[in-house]
Amino acid sequence: MPALAADVERYLALRQTLGYKLRNTSGNLRVFASFAASRGDTHVRASTALEWATEGISPYNRHIRLRDVGLLARFLHAEDPLHEVPFNLFHAPKRRSLPYIYTAEEIVQLIGAASHLRQSYPLRRRVYATLIGLLAATGLRISEALDLRLGDLLPDGVLQIRRTKFGKSRLVPLHPTAARGLEGYLEERRRVVVTDDHVFLSASHQRIASSTVEYTFRRLRQIAGIASARTRPPRIHDLRHTFATRALQQCSTRREAVERHFVALATYMGHTDIAHTYWYLEATPDLMADIAATAEAFLSGGSI
């Protein structure tokens, strides 16, 4: 293995032991190591890093490429000064795409649309109806729902979410209606004789790939006729934004209640920093009406 490629693997292994998943970073750095080796480099060269980053498909992609190499170079430079730390010339601030906040009626329509899917395998319709309902009721990340195993379904309607995005595990209690819906699906799933213990099964009786879910969700959205005229169609991930925003709407407007609510919501959603929870909130007309009413009461001499 070329020296730089070995350094990349050592760097990735160290960061992964610290809890970083590095799915995209690992691919970027391995491609860069191959690119550098083809030029005879045994160390990180700033000129090579810039040349490789420039091949990125967008300003943001070029920024990410050079950022990843820069972090690698800093790590290696501490041991060997021959590694050059490139300056990131590509400025690509991360912009928040406007999320789509589903109405309760639209969520019902999405769940109902699952009954119109082609029955390519016996569980397919029930899988997607239950999956959409669970995501809407809990705000789980799609990967968390797909990673669920039968042993993660604890008594009294509690889900155990194991080592997810930030390397944390947490317990997610379900609303009784969500627990009943999940149990109804499980009764049907238990009739299927399989060795895989994932809760949601694909046609091959294994964990469903995220890409398959994304494709099927687009079909569900079309069947349900949701926001078909939008330039940016609603995503399945917007169910998580919807959960966070609707949960805030149900909270009391008293300052102490809001503080407690945000801590509980951040914990429930699996965030390590409450700022990550703020990212999921969206100013809906209902929410803005509540804020306006509270502000009017405060200006009239009331309290919040």
Buried (B, 14 or more C-beta within 10 A) or exposed (E): EBEBBEBBBEBBEEBEEEEBBBEEBBEBBBBBBBBBBEEEBEBBBBEBBBEBBEEBEEEBBBBBBBBBBBBBBEBBBEEEEEBBBBEBEBEBEEEEEEBBBBEEEBBBBBBBBBEEBEEEBBBBBBBBBBBBBBBBBBBBBBEBBBBBEEEBBEEEBEBBBBEBEEEBEBEBBBEEEBBEBBEEBBEEBEEEEEEEEBBBBBEEBEBBEEEEBEEBBBBBBEBBEBBEEEEEBBBBBBBBBBBBBBBBEEBEBEEEEBEEBBEEBBBBBBBEEEEBBEEBBBEBEEBEEBEEEBEEEEEEEEEE
